[in-house]
Amino acid sequence: MSLDHPLCLVTGASGYIGGRLVPELLAAGHSVRCLARTPEKLAGRPWIDQVETARADVNDPGLLAEAMRGVEVAYYLVHSIGGKDFVATDRHAARMFAEQARAAGVRRIVYLGGLTPRDIPEDELSPHLRSRAEVGRLLLDSGVPTAVLRAAVVIGSGSASFEMLRQLTERLPAMVTPRWVRTRVQPIAVRDVLRLLVACASLPPDVNRTFDIGGPDVVTYEHMMRCYAQQAGLRRRRIVPVPVLTPRLSGLWVGLVTPIPGRLARPLAESLRYEVVVREHDIERYAPDPPGGPLGFETALHLALRASREAEENVPEDGASPSDPLSADPDWAGGSYYADRRERLVAASQEAVWKAVAAIGGEHGMYSAPLAWAARGWIDLLLGGPGVRGGRRGPGPLNVGDRLDFWRVEEIARPRLLRLRAEMRLPGRAWLELAVDPAPGDRALYRQRAVFRPRGLSGHLYWWAVSPFHAVVFRGMVRNIAATAETQERAARAAAGRPGGAEPTADAA
């Protein structure tokens, strides 16, 4: 294996940094082996056919030794966070990884850790930062040349620290905050983190040390929140720091007002009380800054939000983060969306169910609660929206761009999918998706999904306010579309002198 293009082992390849590092290493000409406890999580990645995969756990010496065979550069990108014993878990895993790397003859370890504050002893740090520092020290003492990159807040859609910034800013137009919102930090764009991680594969063999990495701007969390609101098109946020919110209480507060799990929110919030600013920029000796230097905070923020802005125009896929290209990112990453999902096995053919679906908006209306839909239309009209004007062009086939009251046909894939986009006045964007798949026994599976992508706190409040009505409206749609298809199927069978179909089954929310 060439020293210029070594075989790189990437642990945590299904995680935030690891999943983005793999294609960067491949683009640089390296061979890559991905280590994952569940390699199936890597399925569907565009680079999966270009890498080796190894099923292993960093706590299993046998599997880890096999995964490290032939490896020259090993990236350690796994962390435990939250829970009672995460510090001990990280310590044990780092020791195991270091021992197996030394035994396998790995020539370099690269670790992405956390930037720690100046002038504060390690034993006085939060458990989160203390654990990151300890892992870095264990790897540096492994006997394998190690590069420990220490970063503060990583700016990129999907990063836990960035998602906490996103969720707090989007959900709270005015907030009483902990004092740490005015603590100085030095954020770094995720693309600069990846650039430096790739460069570490080619470090000279005598380099065994930590490197502080950060962008050119030193800012406060309050400043980042205000910039986020401005770039996201939100109203100016009112922020009032108070001293009574201790680190522990502020962690509970973050877990309460955002979808980020409390076990993750608490240690992150506890660590934000420290000023974390880079003390040196020695990494530039080995990885020179790109033209124009590392990305500034506002540029990095713009790039992180670009995916969100583009995603706002598209209905999120089931099982995918709505604003981020990597489906393996946590479901709280990339912004929020809500969905009402229902399905029913229908005693009619796919063609019959599709015929009922494609008749929506005509004499059948929306197939449920006509008074509720009419009231919603009049309310929309009063708010300056299209209301119920427009109806349907006629009894002919639907086409993309057709209007159905305050809905617009966004996509048709006959006889499988009809997607409608809401044009009513909403604090967010909404879609209604009606899908039909064939099922055994000359039946069809009807699937219905109402999706809402909220904008700001008003969007979340809107969804929670109307959710109780969904049980009536959307369940009625499922029931009546199925009943219409079954009635028409029985009539067609009777006219043709054929026996009827199977009995219909109940729908499931």
N, C-alpha and C positions, 0 to 999 in steps of 0.2 A: 504493500500500500504506500503510495506516495505521501511524503510528509506535507506536500503542498495541498493534497486533497485526501485527508485521512478519513477513515471510517469513524463516524460520530455516533455515539449512543445518546439518544434524547429520552430522558425519563420525563414523565408527565406529558407525553405527546398528545394526550387528549385534553390537556388543560389549556388555559388562556395563553401563556407565553409559549409553551411547548408546541401547541398546534400551529402557531404562527412562525415559530423558528424553523420548523422542518422545511417548508418551501424556500426559506431564505438560504439555508444550508445547501439545498439541492441547486439553487440558482448559482451559488458560489462554486459549484463543481464537486462538493463533498458527497461521499456515500453516507447514507443514513440508516440506522437501525433504531426503530421506535420501541421503547419498553413501556408496556402498559399492563395493568392487572386484568383489564378487559379489552383486548385488541379489537373486539367487535365494535367498540365505540369509534374506531377510526374508519369504519366502513363508510364509503361515500366521499371521503376526502379526495380532492382531485389528484393528489400526489401519492395515493396509497399504493399504486402499482410501481412506483419508483423507489420504494423503501423496503427494507426488511422489517418484520415485526417480531417481537419476542414477548411471550406471555410470562410475566415475572412480577414479583413484589420486591421492593427494596429491602424488606425484612426477611426474605427467604434466601439464604446464602447459596444454596444449590442452583436455583433458577437464575439468581443474579450472576453467579460465576459463568454460567452458560451464555447468558446474554452479553457478557463482557468479552467473550472470546474474540480476539482479533481487533478489538476496539482500541483506537489511539486517543480519542478525545471523548470524554464522558460529561454530558451536561446534566447537572443535578438541579431539577426544576420541580421537585415535589415538596410540599409542605403540609403539615397538619395544622389546623387552626381551630380553636375552640375546643370545648370538652375539658374534662378534668385532667387528663394526662397527656395533652398534646405536646408539652415541652419534653417529657420523657420519651414519647413516641418519636419525636423529631431527633432527639439525641441518639437513640438506638439505631434508627434508620441511617443517620449520617455515619455512624461508626461502621455499620455493616457495609455501606457503600464504599467507604474509604478502604476498608480491609480488602474487599473483593477487587477494587480497582488496582491496588498495589499488587495483589497476587496475580492479576491478569496481565500485568505489564503495561497498563494504561499510561500514556505519557503526559496527559493533562486532564485535570478536572476543571470544569467551569461551573460556577454557582452564582445564581442571582439572589442576593439577600436584601436586607433592609438597611437604609441609611440610619445611623444612630446619631444622637445629639452630642455636641461637644460638652466637655466638662461635667458629664453625669456618669458616675460609676456604673458599670454594666449591671451590678446586682440591684441597682435602684431603677432600672428600666422596667417598662411593662413586660409581662410574660411574653407577649408577641415579639417585641423587638429583642428581648434578651435571648429568646430561642433562636432567632435568626442570626444573631451575633455568635452564639455558641456553635451552631451548625457550621458557619464559616470558619471558625477557629479549628474545629475538629477536622475539617477537610484540609486546611492549611497544614496541619500537623500530621497528615496521613503518610507523608513520604512520597506522595505524588505531586508534582508541581501543580499548583492550584491558583486560579484567578477567581477572586470573589468580587463581583460587581455589586455595589451597594447603592440602591435607588430609593428615593422617597415615593411620592405619588406618581404612578405611571398613567399617563393620559392616553386613553384609547378605549373605544367602545368594547366593553366586556371585562375590563380591569376592575377588580373589586373596589379599589379606592376611588376610581373614577365613577363607578356605578353608584357608590354612596353619594358622591357629589351630585350626580344626575338626579337620583331619586329624591334627595332632600330639596333640591332647588325646584324640581318640577311639581312636587306635591305641596310645598308650603310657600305661599306668596308672602306670608309674614311668619316669622319664627322667633321664639325665644331659644337661644342657643347656648351651648357651653362656651367657656372662655376660649377653648382651643380654636374657635373660628378666626381668632386674630393672631394665632401662632404662625411664624414664618416657615415656609417649606419651599423646596426647590424642585418642582415637578419636571418630568422628562417625558417626551413623546415616545410611544411604544415603538415607532419605527427607528428611533435612535437607540433604544434598548436592544432591539434585534440586530441592528448594525454592529453594535459593540460585542454582542454575544458571538456573532459570526467571526469577527476579527480575532477573538480570543483563541480560536482554533489554531491560529498561526503564531501565537506568542512564542518567544524564545524559551528554551527549556529551563533557563535559570530564573524565570519570573515566577515567584511564589508569594503573592501578596494580595491585599485588598485594593480596589479602585473605587473612589467615589464617582458616581455618574449623575448628571443632572442637566437640565436645559439651561438656557442663559438667564432665565427670570427667577427671582426670589419673590414670592407672593404670599399672601395669607389665604386661608381657606375661605374667608369672607369675600376676598377679591375674586377668587375662582368662582364662587357661587354667583356673584353679580355678573361676571363676564359670561357665565353659562346662560343666565337668564337673558342677557342681551342678545347673544348669538342664537339662542333658541327661539327668539321672538316672544319671550314671556314678559310680563310686566315687571317693573323694578321690584326686587325683593327687599322687604324690610327685615333687618336682622338686628336683634337685641341680645347681646351676650350677657349672661348672668353668672355670678360666681357659685350659685348653689348647686348647679349641675356638676357633680363630681364626675371623674372619668367613668366610674361604674354606672352611675345614673345616666350619663350621656350615652353610654353604650346601650342601655335598656331603651332609652328614648329613640335612638336610631333604629333599633330593631322593631319598635312599635310603629313608627310613622313611615317606614319603608318596607318593601318586600324582602330585603336582604335578611337572611336568617340571623337570629339573635346570636347564635354561637359564632358567627363570623363578624357581625356588626360590633359586638362588645370589644373584642381585642383590637379591632381596627380603630374604634373610637378612643380607646384607652391610649393608643400610641400617638394619636394626633395632638396630644398636649405638649409634645416635645418639638422644639425647633430643630429641623433637620435641613441643614444647608451643607453643600459639598465643601470639603476642606482642601481638596487638591484636584487637579485635572490631568494627572499623570498618564491616564489612558491615551491621551492624544499622542504621546511618543510612539505608541504602537498602532494606534488607529486614528490617523489624522481626521480632524473635523471635515465634513463635506463642505463644498463651496457654500458660503453663506452661514456656515456654522450649524450647530444643532438647532432644531426647531424651537421657536419661542412658545410660550404657553398658549397664546391666543391662536397661533397657527395650528398647534397640535389640537386645540379644542375644536377649531373649525373642521379639521379632518375627522375627528372623532364623531362630530355631529353630522357630517355629510352622509354617513350611512343611515342615520336616523331620518334625515330629511328625505332621502331617496326612498326609504322603506315606508314612509308615511303615504306614499302614492300607491302602495301595493298591499294586498291583503296578506297577512302573515301566514306562513305554512304551519300546519299542525306539527307540534314537536320541535319547532325551530324558534330560536330567539328572534323577535320581530324586527330588530334593527341591526343585527350583526350577521356577517356571512357564515359564521361557524355555528352549526346546530348543536355542537357539544357544549357551547357556553351555557352557564346556568340560565334557568328560565327567567330569573330576575334581571338578567343583563340586557342591555340594548333598549331599555325603556319598557313600558308595560303595554299589554293588551289584554282584553277580556274576550271570552268566547262562551256562547251558549250552544252546546252540541247536543243533538238528538238524532236518533236513528230508529228505523222500523223495518222489519221484514214484511214485505207486502205480497199478498197472494195475487200477484199479477206480473206480467212480463215486464222486462226493462222498457220495452217500447210503450206499453200502456202507462207505466208510471211517468215516463218522460213526457208523454202526451199531456198528462195532467199538470206536470210541472210547467211545460211550455205554454199552458193556458192561463198562467197566473196574470192577474191584472185586468182580465176581461170580465166576463159575467161572473166568474168565480171570485173576483177581487183578490185579496191576499189570503184567502182560504180560512180566515179566522177573524173573530172579533171585529166585524166591519165598523161598528160604532167607535171602537177604540182607535182604529186606523184613521177614520174620518176626523175624530177629535184631534189626533196627532197632526193631521194635515192642516186643520184650521189653526192650531197653535203655531205651526211652522209659518203659515201665511202671515199671522200677526207679527211674527218675529222677523219678517222680511224675506222668508224663504219661498220656495216654489209652491208649497202647500200641496193641495190635491189637484192642482191644475195640470192638464196634459194627458192624464189617463193613459190609454194605450192606443196606438195608431189604428188598430182594427183587429179583426180575427185572424189575420194572416200570421205567418211565422215571425218570431222575434228575431231581431238582428242586433249586433253590437252597436251601441249608441242610442237604441230606442229608449224612450222614457216611459216609466210606469209610475205615474203620480210623482212622488218625491224620490224615486229610485231611477237609476240609469243602468242599462244593460252593459256590463263591463266585459263579460266573456261568455261565449257559448261554445260548448263542445258536444254536439248532438251525437248520441242520445244519453250523454253522461253528465254534463255539468252546465249549470246556469249560475252565473255570479252577477249580483246586482250591487251597485255602489250607491250609498245614500247621498242625496243632494240636499237634504233638509238642513236647517241650521242646527249645528251640534258643536259642543266643545270637544271636538275630535273628529275622527273619520270612522265610517261604519260600512260594513258589507253584509250581504245576505247570500249565502252560498247553498245551492240545492244540487245534490249529487245523486245519481242513480247508477248502481252496479248490478249486473246479473247475479242471481243466487240459484243454488240447486233447486230442483223441483219446479222449474218454470216460474220462479219467484224473482223478486228484485229486492235489493237492499237500498232503502232510501235513507240518505244522510243529509242532515241539515245543520248549518253552522252560521250563527250570527256573530260577527266579530266587531269589536269596537276598540279603537286605538285612542285613548284619552289624551287630551291636551291640557296640561296643568291640573290644579286641584279641582277645578270645576268639572273637568272631564271625569275624574274618579267619582266625584259626588253624583254626577249625572247617572253613571252606570249603576251605582249602588241604589239610587232612588228608583230607577225603572226596573231593576232586577226582579222584584216581586211580580211584575206584570208579565215577565217573560214566560213564567210557568203556564200562564193562561194563553197568551198569544201564540208563542212558538210551539207549544204542545198541540194547540188546536190546529196549527198549520200542518203538522206531521199527520195528525189523525185524519184531517179532511182531504189532504192530498192522497193519502193511502186509500181512503174510502172512495174517492172519485175514481181512482185508477181501478180498484177492484170492481166497482159497479159497471164501469165501461167495459172491463174485460169480460165480466159475466154476460153482459148484453151481447158482446161480439161473439162469444162462444155459443150462446143460445141461438143467435141468428145463423151461425154456421152449423148448428146441429152437433156441436161438440160438448163433452161433459165440462162442468165447471171446475175451477181450480180449488186449491187447498184453502182451508179456513184461515182468515187473517190472524196475525199475532199482535201482541201489545207492543207499543213503542217503548223505548228506553231513553231516559234523559241522559 
